Amino acid sequence: MTHSLRRAGAATAALVAGLLAVLAMSPAASAAAAPPDAQKIVSYWKDNKDPLFVENGAALSSGDQSELRTALKDSKSDIYVAALPDGVVTDAPGYLTTLGKAVVAAKGGAARVTVAVLDGKTLYASSNFGRGATGQIASLSTRNNSELVPGMDEFIDRVNLLEQGKTRSALSQGSPGGGGGTGVLVGLGVIALVGGGGYLLYSRGQKKKLAAQQAKELAMVKSTVDEDVTKFGEEITALDTDVMLSGEGGRHIDEWQNAIDSYEKAKTQLATVERADQIREVTQTLEDGRYSLAVVKAKVEDQPVPERRAPCFFNPQHGPSARDVRWAPPGGAVRDVPACTRDAEAVERGFDPQLREVMVDGQRRPYYDAGPAYQPYAYGYYGGFGDVMTGMFIGTMMGSMLAGGWGMGGYGAGYSEGVADGGGGDAGGWGDFGGDFGGGDFGGGDW
């Protein structure tokens, strides 16, 4: 009896030892339960200039990877995808938050970005614009397609529409951009999609339409910035004589050369702008140059050097603000905004300030109510002054873009179903993103 018990105990011990040995020899099995480090993925995206990261064991074939990589590079909106083995993502919101913040930090802290994770064939996604909408887009795209690549193509198209502020089209139940035609047309569309060619033609058409619209908006904003650069140059020229007469040909005023250099730099930057986000680099240069010019004026006139403050909210061409003033946009709440002396006095006396107006669809509008195309324009001027941005723009179109999420929010988020497409209107439904990225703005579905 004792001998049998000893043999059973030995067998049990051997079994336990064997299991421990197997576990010790298989670290990869336990490691597979965790997704790759977010910084590793972001470093790959950045260093390789490749928006698609693929981990061994992901569901994408080499052909799928090639097609998806092409679609991502053709996208007008910045979309980054990590394709991972099935079942490794256990905390999608947290993982997306970490990825998203790391991406924007790598891009300089002021980018509108979408990150997506393919956990096997399950799609999770989030953007720092379009609160709550990106997850719905992921669900719609997976529901409408049984194959990975067509589903991701639709996802990319929908994100591009969302980035434009066309939330209704982005969240349409059928193909993105559909306007709800008749059942016969829907049926024909389904047949075309089943045939394959219809979808490809539609996708290409949408991309061309989107590219044309974005090119139009970029040209509009570049024209606005060109006016700002020209006016800055004129102000430098107008001050040239006073500076030369101030002694030593103005060489004792260090800021004078910086103002001139900023003007030349802004011209060069503007001439090379090809993407909307590059606009902010030009207006950052103009903001710096205008402050230098304000210092020069003060020294020439033997006045105190002005404080480094945000540009005048009403018109950044007015240079750095002198003080804050209580002001409310039409129909909006009162808030403090930085203003130059002249505009501050006008507001305090009940008059209208001199607004920086721009052309939008043949109409003049204040730049802060001109839509998403002017986000980089505003950020370049005001982004260096911290939280002052959000308070200034609350109640305006720009306010929706600056409200939160990775340091820069999105435009057009929070629209309910039934709101028409287009850049107009005040986007509602924004909350405080804080560190809780996306407020539930992730979603998915299995192909």
HUKA-V183394 format. One record per residue. N is the residue number from 1. PSI is psi in radians with two decimals (none if undefined). Layout:
n/psi
N/PSI
N/PSI
This chain:
n/psi
1/-0.86
2/-0.69
3/-0.70
4/-0.73
5/-0.68
6/-0.72
7/-0.68
8/-0.72
9/-0.70
10/-0.70
11/-0.72
12/-0.78
13/-0.70
14/-0.68
15/-0.80
16/-0.76
17/-0.69
18/-0.74
19/-0.75
20/-0.67
21/-0.74
22/-0.76
23/-0.70
24/-0.54
25/-0.09
26/1.00
27/-0.48
28/-0.56
29/-0.74
30/-0.59
31/-0.49
32/-0.25
33/-0.24
34/2.47
35/2.86
36/2.69
37/2.33
38/-0.66
39/-0.57
40/-0.75
41/-0.81
42/-0.68
43/-0.67
44/-0.84
45/-0.77
46/-0.90
47/-0.60
48/-0.05
49/0.73
50/1.98
51/0.02
52/1.99
53/2.27
54/2.10
55/2.58
56/2.33
57/-0.04
58/2.81
59/-0.04
60/2.23
61/2.98
62/-0.64
63/-0.72
64/-0.75
65/-0.76
66/-0.79
67/-0.76
68/-0.68
69/-0.71
70/-0.76
71/-0.70
72/-0.69
73/-0.47
74/-0.26
75/2.45
76/-0.29
77/2.52
78/1.92
79/2.25
80/2.30
81/2.38
82/2.04
83/2.05
84/2.84
85/2.71
86/2.32
87/0.08
88/-0.34
89/1.96
90/-0.32
91/1.36
92/-0.83
93/-0.79
94/-0.71
95/-0.74
96/-0.68
97/-0.85
98/-0.79
99/-0.83
100/-0.82
101/-0.66
102/-0.67
103/-0.86
104/-0.66
105/-0.71
106/-0.45
107/0.14
108/0.05
109/0.16
110/0.85
111/2.61
112/1.98
113/2.56
114/2.32
115/2.47
116/2.52
117/2.19
118/1.83
119/1.56
120/-2.00
121/0.32
122/2.28
123/2.21
124/2.48
125/2.69
126/2.67
127/2.77
128/0.42
129/2.81
130/0.96
131/2.24
132/-0.23
133/-0.54
134/-0.66
135/-0.69
136/-0.67
137/-0.73
138/-0.78
139/-0.76
140/-0.75
141/-0.68
142/-0.59
143/-0.60
144/-0.16
145/2.44
146/-0.17
147/2.61
148/-0.95
149/-0.83
150/-0.66
151/-0.71
152/-0.59
153/-0.79
154/-0.69
155/-0.79
156/-0.77
157/-0.75
158/-0.70
159/-0.69
160/-0.70
161/-0.72
162/-0.73
163/-0.50
164/-0.20
165/0.09
166/1.17
167/-0.61
168/-0.78
169/-0.69
170/-0.55
171/0.24
172/2.55
173/-0.56
174/-2.49
175/2.49
176/2.41
177/-0.09
178/2.57
179/0.25
180/0.55
181/-2.83
182/2.88
183/-0.60
184/-0.76
185/-0.67
186/-0.75
187/-0.75
188/-0.67
189/-0.71
190/-0.75
191/-0.73
192/-0.70
193/-0.71
194/-0.66
195/-0.34
196/-0.82
197/-0.64
198/-0.75
199/-0.75
200/-0.74
201/-0.73
202/-0.80
203/-0.78
204/-0.69
205/-0.72
206/-0.71
207/-0.68
208/-0.72
209/-0.77
210/-0.75
211/-0.71
212/-0.73
213/-0.76
214/-0.60
215/-0.69
216/-0.78
217/-0.70
218/-0.73
219/-0.67
220/-0.83
221/-0.67
222/-0.64
223/-0.70
224/-0.81
225/-0.62
226/-0.69
227/-0.71
228/-0.74
229/-0.78
230/-0.79
231/-0.68
232/-0.75
233/-0.69
234/-0.66
235/-0.63
236/-0.78
237/-0.73
238/-0.47
239/-0.15
240/-0.81
241/-0.78
242/-0.69
243/-0.76
244/-0.58
245/-0.13
246/-0.07
247/2.45
248/0.43
249/0.39
250/0.02
251/-0.33
252/-0.11
253/1.67
254/-0.62
255/-0.37
256/-0.80
257/-0.64
258/-0.66
259/-0.76
260/-0.78
261/-0.68
262/-0.68
263/-0.83
264/-0.70
265/-0.75
266/-0.70
267/-0.78
268/-0.78
269/-0.79
270/-0.65
271/-0.39
272/0.07
273/2.21
274/-0.33
275/2.67
276/-0.68
277/-0.33
278/-0.28
279/-0.65
280/-0.49
281/-0.63
282/-0.80
283/-0.45
284/-0.76
285/-0.73
286/-0.68
287/-0.78
288/-0.76
289/-0.67
290/-0.61
291/-0.74
292/-0.72
293/-0.65
294/-0.65
295/-0.72
296/-0.82
297/-0.74
298/-0.73
299/-0.69
300/-0.65
301/0.11
302/0.78
303/2.85
304/2.52
305/2.26
306/2.67
307/2.57
308/1.80
309/2.90
310/2.62
311/2.83
312/2.18
313/-0.67
314/-0.56
315/1.85
316/-0.28
317/-0.33
318/-0.09
319/-2.90
320/2.53
321/2.77
322/-0.59
323/2.98
324/2.63
325/2.56
326/2.21
327/2.66
328/2.34
329/2.83
330/2.10
331/0.06
332/3.08
333/2.72
334/2.42
335/2.93
336/2.29
337/2.58
338/2.40
339/2.61
340/2.91
341/-0.78
342/-0.79
343/-0.63
344/-0.77
345/-0.68
346/-0.82
347/-0.76
348/-0.41
349/0.05
350/0.22
351/2.90
352/2.44
353/2.93
354/1.78
355/2.57
356/1.85
357/2.60
358/2.80
359/2.24
360/1.99
361/0.77
362/0.08
363/2.60
364/2.31
365/2.65
366/2.49
367/-0.56
368/-0.08
369/0.45
370/0.05
371/3.14
372/-0.41
373/-0.40
374/0.13
375/-0.92
376/-0.61
377/-0.87
378/-0.69
379/-0.66
380/-0.69
381/-0.72
382/-0.15
383/-0.40
384/0.08
385/0.50
386/-2.42
387/-0.13
388/-0.48
389/-0.90
390/-0.79
391/-0.66
392/-0.73
393/-0.05
394/2.35
395/-0.03
396/2.96
397/-0.73
398/-0.48
399/-0.62
400/-0.49
401/-0.41
402/0.10
403/-0.55
404/3.13
405/1.81
406/0.39
407/-0.40
408/2.24
409/-2.90
410/3.09
411/2.53
412/0.11
413/2.71
414/0.04
415/2.47
416/2.89
417/2.41
418/-0.23
419/2.32
420/2.75
421/2.88
422/2.96
423/-0.14
424/3.04
425/2.79
426/2.06
427/2.25
428/3.12
429/0.14
430/2.41
431/-2.94
432/1.90
433/-0.75
434/-2.38
435/-0.08
436/1.43
437/2.26
438/-0.25
439/0.78
440/0.21
441/1.00
442/2.73
443/-3.13
444/-3.11
445/2.68
446/2.37
447/none
